[in-house]
Amino acid sequence: MTKEEISGIMIYYYYVCKKKLWYYLHEIRMEAGNENVELGKLLDTSSYDRDNKHIMINGVINIDFLRGNHVLHEIKKSKSIEEASIMQVKYYLYYLHQREVTNISAKIDYPLLKQSITVELNDEDFPIIENVLTDILDYAASEQTPPKEETAICKKCAYHDLCYI
Ligand code: SF4
């Protein structure tokens, strides 16, 4: 895998749980049929109908929708893992910035909460994101599964059975 192939969901999983990231990087997929994943998809298909949805860039960046061509939006169902969501969206801005697209802003929308937050890419984010990209490449190359991170999200995680049974 190369740095250019790192997707937004990989950044999200990096901040959620390194073991989840490792499973995903090694193509162990358990999301189909998981009720939280299904809820996310339902929200995605039922929200913001008038906007241009699912813009895929270079096969790695999947923007939920664009409003007015200059505001990208990511839809999340809850704020429970907000840092991961923010870093995913900062990565979208970083990815676009690396390709000289800088006249764009970003929001995370929580339709169930009727809230949204603005996400900005700051100078200090660049080295952080570059370190994360290097780490993700290391996880992709490693045959060693990271230890599980036992947190409240495990109960709802699509990989729960792999970690706990
Ligand atoms: S069940 Fe917990 S430890 Fe296992 S992948 Fe999911 S979040 Fe990580």
Residues whose N, C-alpha, C, O or C-beta is under 5 A from the ligand:
A	BS01	SF4	C17 K19 K20 K148 E149 E150 I153 C154 C157 Y159 H160 C163
